[in-house]
């Protein structure tokens, strides 16, 4: 084998290694970005759930009181599940 053939072979191997390293870096970055998006979505969903659980009972009570005033005692009887 001549020196040129060896140099071309080595250059091909180096090029392949560089391309693989770039692909691995790209994959790692994409995976990290995806994980960050999932974490952000989970935090958003969790905060929405907490807000709903915190605000739900007072909102329901206020709605009940408003409808009781609007409809009257018949509303409080309803299906019999709400204490009169």
C-alpha positions as CSV (number, residue, x, y, z in Angstrom):
1,X,0.0,0.0,0.0
2,X,1.2,3.4,-0.8
3,X,1.4,6.4,1.5
4,X,-1.5,8.1,-0.3
5,X,-3.8,5.1,0.2
6,X,-2.9,5.0,3.9
7,X,-3.5,8.7,4.2
8,X,-6.9,8.4,2.5
9,X,-7.9,5.5,4.8
10,X,-6.9,7.4,7.9
11,X,-8.8,10.5,6.7
12,X,-11.9,8.3,6.1
13,X,-11.6,6.8,9.6
14,X,-11.2,10.3,11.2
15,X,-14.1,11.6,9.2
16,X,-16.3,8.7,10.4
17,X,-15.3,9.2,14.0
18,X,-16.1,13.0,13.8
19,X,-19.5,12.3,12.2
20,X,-20.4,9.7,14.9
21,X,-19.4,12.1,17.6
22,X,-21.5,14.9,16.1
23,X,-24.5,12.5,15.9
24,X,-24.0,11.4,19.5
25,X,-23.9,15.1,20.6
26,X,-27.0,15.9,18.6
27,X,-28.9,12.9,20.0
28,X,-27.8,13.8,23.6
29,X,-29.0,17.4,23.1
30,X,-32.3,16.4,21.6
31,X,-32.9,13.9,24.5
32,X,-32.1,16.6,27.1
33,X,-34.4,19.1,25.4
34,X,-37.2,16.5,25.3
35,X,-36.7,15.7,29.0
36,X,-36.8,19.4,29.8
37,X,-40.1,19.8,27.8
38,X,-41.6,16.8,29.7
39,X,-40.5,18.2,33.0
40,X,-42.0,21.7,32.2
41,X,-45.3,20.1,31.1
42,X,-45.4,18.0,34.3
43,X,-44.8,21.1,36.5
44,X,-47.5,23.0,34.6
45,X,-50.0,20.1,35.0
46,X,-49.2,19.8,38.7
47,X,-49.6,23.5,39.4
48,X,-52.9,23.5,37.5
49,X,-54.1,20.6,39.6
50,X,-53.0,22.2,42.9
51,X,-54.8,25.5,41.9
52,X,-57.9,23.6,41.0
53,X,-57.9,21.7,44.3
54,X,-57.3,24.8,46.3
55,X,-59.9,27.0,44.5
56,X,-62.5,24.3,43.8
57,X,-64.3,24.0,47.1
58,X,-64.7,27.8,47.6
59,X,-65.9,28.2,44.0
60,X,-68.5,25.4,44.5
61,X,-69.7,26.9,47.7
62,X,-70.0,30.4,46.2
63,X,-71.9,28.9,43.2
64,X,-74.2,27.1,45.6
65,X,-74.9,30.2,47.6
66,X,-75.6,32.2,44.5
67,X,-78.0,29.7,43.2
68,X,-79.7,29.3,46.6
69,X,-80.4,33.1,46.6
70,X,-81.5,33.0,42.9
71,X,-83.7,29.9,43.0
72,X,-84.7,29.7,46.7
73,X,-85.3,26.9,49.2
74,X,-86.2,24.5,46.4
75,X,-82.6,24.6,45.3
76,X,-81.3,23.6,48.7
77,X,-83.5,20.5,48.7
78,X,-82.2,19.5,45.3
79,X,-81.2,15.9,45.4
80,X,-80.8,15.8,49.1
81,X,-77.1,15.6,49.3
82,X,-76.3,19.1,50.5
83,X,-76.9,19.9,54.2
84,X,-79.8,22.4,54.5
